[in-house]
């Protein structure tokens, strides 16, 4: 069971919900360490004085911020100085208002957490979860976590509430800071039509289970091979295999042709779609919506009855 990273109250209006926050993501795969080649001695790092090379105790370390025209001009800050300006350790995630869930672009998201109710808050938690799901809204608020204030978006996902911390507006770079956006009239109409055809030919369903970290998988195989004295090798994709098409329109046409050929091949090998269950065909739309909510079907509020029936069968 994961440990809570924050415990407090989710508040909207005069309603308070006791919640616990859990990290929604975790990393897997082998962990590598540093060793001195030819030995089993681990490489360690320590704090040293760059002038004398002598170790420095943590109690003697202060923080400094560069200030002034010269690179070696700093303002030094003692731990008590930093403690004095830290925001209060508030235990409330205060929702200031509700916005359309799709209004926040992925660019603004930093980290996402699950919000779970405490034992006494199951009823208001379920109420907010359902209300947000049916309204298509998300709660926008603030909270203090790890001595920092965070802008937070509260949304229903996978049948629970999630809290996603957002970057502040001055933390997100403008595109003009790193590149010049291309002008619309720089795109050839014929190439645009071909690109649209290629996109249509490459439409797929989002299934996260189908995607894996190939590097981690190969790292595990490499570790196992080294441990057993065997070898492992991989064929690298060369430029010749990718094709030597130069003209953009030729590249688009060949891509479309290959994609359609791949789709025809996969279509011959694909198993027939499962038939809709009798149970789903007998249910009303309201009953299907309730079942979809229990199964955590995303986008259910915008589905027709037939779409709900298909989604419920697929999820169940």
GIZIWO-V85035 format. One record per residue. N is the residue number from 0. SS is DSSP state (@ for helix, = for strand, . for the rest). BURIAL is # if it has 16 or more other C-alpha atoms within 10 Angstrom, else .. Layout:
# GIZIWO-V85035
n/ss/burial
N/SS/BURIAL
N/SS/BURIAL
This chain:
# GIZIWO-V85035
n/ss/burial
0/./.
1/./.
2/./.
3/./.
4/./.
5/=/#
6/=/#
7/=/#
8/=/#
9/=/#
10/=/#
11/=/#
12/./.
13/./.
14/=/.
15/=/#
16/=/#
17/=/#
18/=/#
19/=/#
20/=/#
21/=/#
22/=/#
23/./.
24/./.
25/./.
26/./.
27/./.
28/./.
29/./.
30/./.
31/./.
32/./.
33/./.
34/=/.
35/./.
36/./.
37/./.
38/./.
39/./.
40/./.
41/=/.
42/./.
43/./.
44/./.
45/./.
46/./.
47/=/.
48/./.
49/./.
50/./.
51/./.
52/./.
53/./.
54/=/.
55/./.
56/./.
57/@/.
58/@/.
59/@/.
60/./.
61/./.
62/=/.
63/=/.
64/=/.
65/=/.
66/./.
67/./.
68/./.
69/./.
70/./.
71/./.
72/./.
73/=/.
74/=/.
75/=/.
76/=/.
77/./.
78/@/.
79/@/.
80/@/.
81/@/.
82/@/.
83/@/.
84/@/.
85/./.
86/./.
87/./.
88/./.
89/./.
90/./.
91/=/#
92/=/#
93/=/#
94/=/#
95/=/.
96/=/.
97/=/#
98/=/.
99/=/.
100/@/#
101/@/.
102/@/.
103/./.
104/./.
105/@/.
106/@/.
107/@/.
108/=/#
109/=/.
110/=/.
111/=/#
112/=/#
113/=/#
114/=/#
115/=/#
116/=/#
117/./.
118/@/.
119/@/.
120/@/.
121/@/.
122/@/.
123/@/.
124/@/#
125/@/#
126/@/.
127/@/#
128/@/#
129/@/#
130/@/.
131/@/#
132/@/#
133/@/#
134/@/.
135/./#
136/=/#
137/=/#
138/=/#
139/=/#
140/=/#
141/=/#
142/=/#
143/=/#
144/=/#
145/./.
146/./.
147/=/.
148/=/#
149/=/#
150/=/#
151/=/#
152/=/#
153/=/#
154/=/#
155/=/#
156/=/#
157/./.
158/./#
159/=/#
160/=/#
161/=/#
162/=/#
163/=/#
164/=/#
165/=/#
166/./#
167/./.
168/@/.
169/@/.
170/@/.
171/./.
172/./.
173/./.
174/@/.
175/@/.
176/@/.
177/./.
178/./.
179/./.
180/./.
181/./.
182/./.
183/@/.
184/@/.
185/@/.
186/./.
187/./.
188/@/.
189/@/.
190/@/.
191/@/.
192/@/.
193/@/#
194/@/#
195/@/.
196/@/.
197/@/#
198/@/.
199/@/.
200/@/#
201/./.
202/./.
203/./.
204/./.
205/./.
206/./.
207/@/.
208/@/.
209/@/.
210/./.
211/./.
212/./.
213/@/.
214/@/.
215/@/.
216/@/.
217/@/.
218/@/.
219/@/.
220/@/.
221/@/#
222/@/.
223/@/.
224/@/.
225/@/.
226/@/.
227/@/.
228/./.
229/./.
230/./.
231/./.
232/./.
233/./.
234/./.
235/./.
236/./.
237/./.
238/@/.
239/@/.
240/@/.
241/@/.
242/./.
243/./.
244/./.
245/./.
246/./.
247/@/.
248/@/#
249/@/.
250/@/.
251/@/#
252/@/#
253/@/.
254/@/#
255/@/#
256/@/.
257/@/.
258/@/#
259/@/.
260/@/.
261/@/.
262/@/.
263/@/.
264/@/.
265/@/.
266/@/.
267/@/.
268/@/.
269/./.
270/./.
271/./.
272/./.
273/./.
274/./.
275/./.
276/./.
277/@/.
278/@/.
279/@/#
280/@/.
281/@/.
282/./.
283/./.
284/@/#
285/@/.
286/@/.
287/@/#
288/@/#
289/@/.
290/@/#
291/@/#
292/@/#
293/@/.
294/@/.
295/./#
296/./#
297/./#
298/./.
299/@/#
300/@/.
301/@/.
302/./.
303/./.
304/@/#
305/@/.
306/@/.
307/@/#
308/@/#
309/@/#
310/@/#
311/@/#
312/@/#
313/@/.
314/@/.
315/./.
